[in-house]
Amino acid sequence: MDFLKSIVVDGLVFFYGLLGDYGLAIIMLTIVVRVITLPLSLKQTKTTRAMQALAPERKKLEEKYKDDKEKLNQEMMGLYKKHKINPLSGCLPLLIQFPVLIAVFQVLRDPEAMKTALAAKDLLPANPADYSLFLGLMDLNEPDRLFGVIPGVIPILAGLTTWVQTKLTTPEQPQGAMGSLTTFMPFMIVIFSYTLAAGLPLYWLTGNFFSIAQHFAVEKFSPLPQGQESGEK
């Protein structure tokens, strides 16, 4: 993890040197991470869309074997194998991005590490504490709260874009624990963003915007065959 943390620091210092703004440096770092993992994200999107196209067949199996969960799982796996779909492949981008997210979290909660790295490159402003300002207005080392009480713009947008991304990328409402997690995730993001330095939800928010834009690009340039958009043949 220290290796990833060092890479994150170097990346932020590099973009800070180019742009002179900590918030813009975080945004650029997020975009670079998402571009690097884009092939895996596109594979995840392909898997999601393929499963969406199989929705009618899955529903038939669920109805046919509703009283035999073991047989249902076997038939589902057979269906995925027939169509060369690996449901677990959709988790790979998240698994790869999670250590990066932890590294970003460690960097953003350690202002002294950034100050030291910026000082080594002679990039600290006259007032060293000002390095963490976003557009000269918001200190990204502090939580974004209006009047110190209610969530600010970044936490609200982080939660809202999480909700939009979930709606766009989840063709069917998950059931059980997964469904509850999907429903409450946007609220959890707002709560976490309320308590953390604003730089981390800014990283999350930028990633959400990238994912949403990616979704619409795939929809535009690689649409599902007619009749499969809603999961029906």
C-alpha positions in Angstrom: 0.0 0.0 0.0 2.9 2.3 0.7 3.9 1.8 -3.0 0.5 2.9 -4.2 0.5 5.8 -1.8 3.8 7.0 -3.2 2.4 6.8 -6.7 -0.6 8.9 -5.7 1.6 11.5 -4.1 3.8 11.7 -7.2 0.7 12.0 -9.4 -0.8 14.8 -7.4 2.5 16.6 -7.2 2.9 16.3 -11.0 -0.6 17.7 -11.8 -0.3 20.3 -9.1 2.9 21.5 -10.8 1.0 21.7 -14.1 -2.2 23.2 -12.9 -1.4 25.0 -9.7 -4.6 23.8 -8.0 -5.0 20.9 -5.6 -8.6 20.2 -6.7 -7.8 20.1 -10.4 -4.8 17.8 -9.5 -7.2 15.4 -7.8 -9.6 15.5 -10.8 -6.8 14.8 -13.3 -5.4 11.9 -11.1 -8.9 10.4 -11.0 -9.3 10.6 -14.8 -5.9 9.0 -15.3 -6.8 6.1 -13.0 -10.1 5.6 -14.9 -8.4 5.7 -18.3 -5.8 3.1 -17.2 -8.6 0.8 -15.9 -10.9 1.6 -18.9 -10.4 -1.7 -20.7 -11.5 -3.6 -17.6 -14.5 -1.1 -17.1 -15.6 -1.7 -20.7 -15.4 -5.5 -20.1 -17.6 -4.9 -17.0 -20.0 -2.9 -19.2 -20.1 -5.7 -21.8 -20.9 -8.3 -19.1 -23.6 -6.2 -17.7 -25.2 -5.6 -21.0 -25.0 -9.3 -22.0 -26.7 -10.2 -18.7 -29.3 -7.6 -19.4 -30.0 -9.3 -22.8 -30.5 -12.6 -21.0 -33.0 -11.2 -18.6 -36.0 -13.0 -20.1 -34.3 -16.4 -20.0 -33.2 -15.8 -16.4 -36.7 -14.9 -15.4 -38.0 -18.2 -17.0 -35.5 -20.2 -15.0 -36.3 -18.4 -11.8 -40.0 -19.2 -12.2 -39.3 -22.8 -13.3 -37.0 -23.6 -10.4 -38.3 -21.2 -7.7 -38.6 -24.1 -5.3 -35.2 -25.6 -6.0 -32.4 -23.0 -5.4 -29.6 -25.5 -6.1 -31.0 -26.5 -9.5 -31.7 -22.8 -10.3 -28.0 -22.0 -9.6 -26.9 -24.9 -11.8 -29.1 -23.8 -14.7 -28.0 -20.2 -14.3 -24.4 -21.2 -14.5 -25.2 -23.3 -17.5 -26.9 -20.3 -19.2 -23.9 -18.0 -18.5 -21.5 -20.7 -19.8 -23.6 -21.2 -23.0 -23.3 -17.5 -23.7 -19.7 -17.2 -22.6 -20.5 -14.8 -19.7 -18.5 -14.6 -16.5 -20.7 -12.7 -13.9 -17.7 -12.3 -11.6 -15.7 -10.4 -14.3 -17.8 -7.3 -13.6 -16.3 -7.1 -10.1 -12.7 -6.9 -11.4 -12.5 -3.1 -12.0 -13.9 -2.4 -8.6 -11.3 -4.7 -7.0 -8.5 -3.0 -8.8 -9.7 0.5 -8.0 -10.3 -0.2 -4.3 -6.6 -0.2 -3.3 -6.1 3.0 -5.3 -9.1 4.5 -3.4 -7.5 3.5 -0.1 -4.2 5.0 -1.2 -5.9 8.3 -2.1 -7.6 8.2 1.3 -4.3 7.8 3.1 -2.7 10.6 1.1 -5.6 13.1 1.6 -5.7 12.4 5.3 -2.0 13.1 5.7 -1.5 16.8 4.7 2.1 16.8 5.9 3.1 14.1 3.3 1.8 16.4 0.5 3.4 19.4 2.0 6.8 17.6 2.1 6.4 16.3 -1.4 5.4 19.8 -2.8 8.2 21.5 -0.8 10.7 19.1 -2.4 9.6 20.3 -5.8 9.5 23.9 -4.7 5.8 24.0 -5.4 4.4 25.2 -2.0 2.6 28.6 -2.1 3.8 31.5 0.2 1.3 30.2 2.8 1.9 26.4 2.9 -1.6 25.8 4.2 -3.1 27.2 0.9 -1.8 24.3 -1.2 -5.0 22.4 -0.5 -7.4 25.0 -1.8 -9.7 24.2 -4.7 -10.2 27.2 -7.0 -9.0 29.3 -4.2 -12.3 28.8 -2.3 -12.5 25.4 -0.6 -9.9 23.6 1.6 -9.9 20.0 0.4 -8.2 18.9 3.6 -11.4 19.8 5.5 -14.9 18.3 5.2 -17.2 20.2 2.9 -20.0 21.4 5.1 -22.3 24.4 4.8 -22.3 26.5 7.9 -20.3 23.7 9.5 -23.5 21.7 9.9 -25.1 20.4 6.6 -23.4 18.5 3.7 -21.9 20.9 1.1 -21.9 20.7 -2.7 -19.4 17.9 -3.1 -21.0 15.4 -0.7 -24.4 16.0 -2.2 -23.2 15.6 -5.8 -21.2 12.5 -4.8 -24.3 10.9 -3.5 -26.5 12.1 -6.4 -24.1 10.8 -9.1 -23.7 7.5 -7.2 -27.5 7.1 -7.5 -27.5 8.0 -11.2 -24.6 5.7 -11.9 -26.4 2.8 -10.1 -29.6 3.4 -12.0 -27.8 3.5 -15.3 -25.6 0.4 -14.8 -28.1 -1.8 -12.9 -30.8 -3.0 -15.4 -32.8 -4.8 -12.7 -33.3 -3.9 -9.1 -31.2 -6.4 -7.0 -33.0 -8.3 -4.3 -32.2 -9.0 -0.7 -29.0 -7.6 0.9 -27.6 -6.4 -2.4 -30.8 -4.5 -3.2 -30.7 -2.8 0.2 -27.0 -1.9 -0.3 -27.8 -0.4 -3.7 -30.6 1.7 -2.3 -28.7 3.1 0.6 -25.3 3.5 -1.0 -26.0 7.1 -2.2 -26.9 8.1 1.4 -23.8 6.3 2.8 -21.6 8.2 0.3 -23.1 11.5 1.5 -22.6 10.5 5.2 -19.0 9.4 4.6 -18.3 12.6 2.5 -19.7 14.7 5.3 -17.1 13.3 7.7 -14.0 13.1 5.4 -11.7 15.6 3.9 -13.4 17.0 0.8 -10.6 15.8 -1.5 -11.8 12.2 -1.2 -15.4 12.7 -2.2 -14.1 15.0 -5.0 -12.1 11.9 -6.2 -15.3 9.8 -5.9 -17.4 12.4 -7.7 -15.1 12.7 -10.6 -15.0 8.9 -11.0 -18.8 8.9 -11.0 -18.9 11.5 -13.8 -16.4 9.5 -15.8 -18.5 6.3 -15.4 -21.7 8.1 -16.4 -20.1 9.6 -19.5 -18.7 6.1 -20.3 -22.1 4.6 -20.0 -23.7 7.1 -22.4 -20.8 6.7 -24.9 -21.2 2.9 -24.9 -25.0 3.3 -25.4 -24.4 5.7 -28.3 -21.7 3.8 -30.1 -22.5 0.2 -29.2 -26.3 0.0 -28.7 -28.0 -3.2 -27.8 -29.8 -4.9 -30.8 -33.3 -3.6 -31.2 -35.7 -5.4 -28.9 -33.1 -6.0 -26.2 -32.9 -2.5 -24.7 -35.5 -3.3 -22.0 -34.3 -6.9 -21.6 -37.0 -8.3 -23.9 -36.7 -10.2 -27.2 
